[in-house]
Amino acid sequence: MTDSNFRNGRRRRRVQHPKVTGFGEQKEVQNPKPAYPSLGQQARNLAQTAGQVARNPKPASSDLYEQRMKICRACAFFDAEQVRCRKCGCKLKGKARFEAAKCPIQKW
């Protein structure tokens, strides 16, 4: 095979190397994925929130929901692209709608 991506009949993987910006300087390639807790921790956080909501399933008023979302949007842990909290991993459009749900860093 003549393609430079093939060797011994197998396709070679492309390795992402740090970008070189000048002599002796390297710029790290940024990982675009936001850091969330592990899946196990996210499951524990979800179970805790589900327990809070099961004890008091009353929905939050629209004013309370908007107030919570405003607080979240200003927080350093807020992921605007997925509307999720990087601290607990919860999807905030759902979590903020229940009166009993709590912020992992006690902002609401």
N, C-alpha and C positions, 0 to 999 in steps of 0.2 A: 504494500500500500504506500502510496506516495504522499498522502496527507501528513502534515507535521503533527497533527493531533493523535495519530495512531502509531503505536510501537508494538511490534510482535503481535499484530492482529487485535490489540486491545486499545480502547480509547483512553488517552491520558487525561487525568484530572487537571484542571487549571487551578493553580494555587494563587491566591491573592496576596501579593507582596506589599509591604509598606511603600508608599510613594516617595520617591527621591526628589527633593526640592532643590538641592544644590550640592556642592561638594561637601561631603561629610554630614549633611543634614538629612534627616528622614522625618516624614510626617506620617503619623499613625493613621491607619484607615479606621474611620469611626464605624461602630456597629450601629445600624439604624434601629434595631429593636430596643424598645424601652425595657428596663429591668423591672421585672415583677417578682413577687415571692415565688418559691417553688410551687409546683402543682399541689403537693401535699399540704403546704401551708395555706394555699388558696382554698383548698377543700375544707380545712379546719375553720378558716375565716367565714366561709359560706355557711357552714354548719352552725357557727356561733350566731350569725345574723339571722339564719332561719329560726333558731331557737328564740331569739328576741322577738321576731315577728310572730311566731306561733303563740307566744304568751300575750301579745297585744297586737292583733292583726289590723288595727285601725290605720287606714291610709292617712298620709299627711295632707294637710290642706295645700292648695296650689301656691299660696303665699309662702308656706314653710318649705315646700319643694324648691321654689325659685330662690329663696334665701340660702338653702343648703347648696344648690348648684352654683350660686354666686361665690360662696365661700370656697367651694371645691375648685372653681376655675382660677381663683387667685392663689391656690396652694401649689407648692413646689412639687408635690407628688402627683399632680393632675396630668393625665395624658389626654390632650384635647382630640387627638386623632381617633382614639377608640372610646373616649368618654369613660375612662377607667381610672381607678386609683392605683398608683404604683406601690403604695404602702401595703394595701390589703389585697389588691387584684380584683376588687369588685367592680361590676359595671354600675356606674352611678345613676344612670337613668332609672334603674330599678330600685337600687338600695335607698336612694333619697326619697322615694315615694312612700315609705313606711315610717310612721311616727316613732316606732320603737327602735329602728335601726340607728346605730351609732357610728360616728367617725372613728377610725383606728387611732387618731392622734387627738381625740377629744375636741375637735373644732366645732362639732355640732352633735 
